[in-house]
Amino acid sequence: MLWASVLALFLEGALALALGVVFGDAGQAEPGEERVSALTLLFLPFLPLMALLPALVVSAVIVLPTVLLGEDLARRFGGRPLGWQLLLSAAAGALVLPLTGRQGWPLAAACLSAATLLTRPARRGYFVSLLVWGALVVLTVFTLGGIGVYAGLIGD
């Protein structure tokens, strides 16, 4: 379950990166500035390794306890585990409220809820299908965004 949670967080980050490239200013270079430097290309393969430790910590400290506690609360008090897990994810998203303010809480709650929902059925061993379908979603969003930018539908 831990690796499915880490993969879900990585896929969320990749989707956010793809959307940032399509809708953000990442495609526009500053005047007199290179678009891609050699130093950027040198450190690009190590970027996922630097994100692995925070993803492991968030998965082990927040996502997995949310999944397991939601199942336990459903057994004790009744109801479906999904409802308890979503409630706990929203409460865990509220933990970042002092750090990010009111604007960051819905984003954190949505990210944790998505990771929780994708981690729930991980006991059935669906890591490969999550990897394939998640990568397909990220590539589809990036491709359709690139087509939209090229066609002039997205952007200035």
Buried (B, 14 or more C-beta within 10 A) or exposed (E): BEBBBBBBBBBBBBBEBBBEBBBEEEEEEEEEEEEEEEEEEEEEEEEEEEBEEEBBEBBEEBBBBBBBBBBEBBEEEEEEBBEBBBBBBBEBBEEBEEEEEEEBBEEBBBBBBBBBBBBBEBEEEEEEEBBEEBEEBBEEBBEBBBEBBEEEEBEE
